[in-house]
Amino acid sequence: MLSGWEQDARLGKLRGPGANVSPALFMGGAIIGLLHLIGIFGFGRGFEMVAVARNLADHGTFADPFDAASTGPTAANPPIYPLLLACMFKILRDPTLVTWAATICNIVVNAVTAALLPQVSLVLFADALPGVIASLSCLAAMQLMPAWDTGYTVAGLILFCLFSASKFPVSTLSASALSASTTKHPGNTAGYGALAGLAAGVLALLNPASLIVSLLWIAWLSVPRRSMVVARYCCAFLVTLCVVVSVWVLRNDVQLGAPVLRTNFGMSVYASNNDCASASLIEDEREDCYQRHHPNTSREEAQLVRTLGEVAYDRKRTADAVNWMASHSDRFRRLTLMRFREFWFPLPGGHPYTTAVVWLITGLSIPGLVLMAWRRERVIFFLFPVLLVYPLMYYIVVTDMRYRYPILWISALAAGYLVAVLKSDVRSRKPLVM
């Protein structure tokens, strides 16, 4: 097998149909994003990351994320995206210009995601076609969310996967393309591992849930390839990742009194599990339930955050939610089952077309994963664990389309794999081979 550094040259020989369409996909993503400008998307007052960004620009501190009242220093939201928005506020000053700048950047990162999926597909399947299909489906499901980190998280995860795979000390091509080996390379293994750790750390500070994908990706690259060079890469990766994340954790220890990465779990799970709770955020807000239990909209909750501090509030509301779950086990079970269903097959809400596309992606991804497992594609050991583990935290809080997007591209690749195999078998006029 070729080493990771030699892999790029070999990829040229593995390119399938659609391997050179990345520029066209980028342009398509940009055009679709511009068309979305005629719709409605949220930004400004009421959005926590925007509020933190305004505070950073005006006062230089991560504080006061909630619209209901000032609550002081915060770790309820990760720091990277508010910091980016704060730079926009500092440079542009006019809130309207910041809104436009954040939205255009959102369009660009969505287009980058579309352009890169064929390249990810080459690494996973040695064929670009599943990635092209995945890219087209993701473009159809695209939404503009400039008030959140979502688009940056997706593009960042894909870039991280491509970079770490290209610089991994042994080949990362799919098992169907090359046979297994552990060829050593004299390059700067620890250096590339540290760069991958830096990227994963920045992603964790953009969205802590990205750690699930990053760690499973590195594990997938590493597990079957035991060697000292792989061990050096992984050690450098983990050390650098911990160092990057520890900067924010230490800040929180000083400012909030505890070495935490984020403090929003308690408020989210409490606002999602109570006597008036519904499964989805849309339904919960329609009944004014979420607003009465979350500090962003409830003045009473915001005052409690200020009185107790975010860490103590987070622990209190976590305990309150757990107590409610235990005392209302049947109700909690029904909510969890509904949230499981709505995470994968979301409610239409204000985006019925997007919802239909997500349903189609999910529906095709299931047989796609089964086909991969039947054909013993090694990539199943990355895709399936991510799809299994990542959503667990979202089964116990209100559902929202935004929570699905960071792994929608993975479902789309599984769906694209199924369509590509069917296309190949139809063209060759042979039955689907499992």
Secondary structure, 3 states (H helix, E strand, C coil): CCCHHHHHHHHHHHCCCCCCCHHHHHHHHHHHHHHHHHCCCCCCCCCHHHHHHHHHHHHCCCECCCCCCCCCECCCCCCHHHHHHHHHHHHHCCHHHHHHHHHHHHHHHHHHHHHHHHHHHHHHHCCCHHHHHHHHHHHHCCCCCCCCCHHHHHHHHHHHHHHHHHCCCCCCCCCCCCCCCCCCCCCCHHHHHHHHHHHHHHHHHHCCCHHHHHHHHHHHHHCCCCCHHHHHHHHHHHHHHHHHHHHHHHHHHHHHCCCCCCCCHHHHHHHHCCCCCCCEHHHHHHCCHHHHHCCCCCHHHHHHHHHHCHHHHHHHHHHHHHHHHHHCHHHHHHHHHHHHHHHHCCCCCCCHHHHHHHHHHHHHHHHHHHHHHHCCCCCHHHHHHHHHHHHHHHHCCCECHHHHHHHHHHHHHHHHHHHHHHHHHHHCCCCCCC
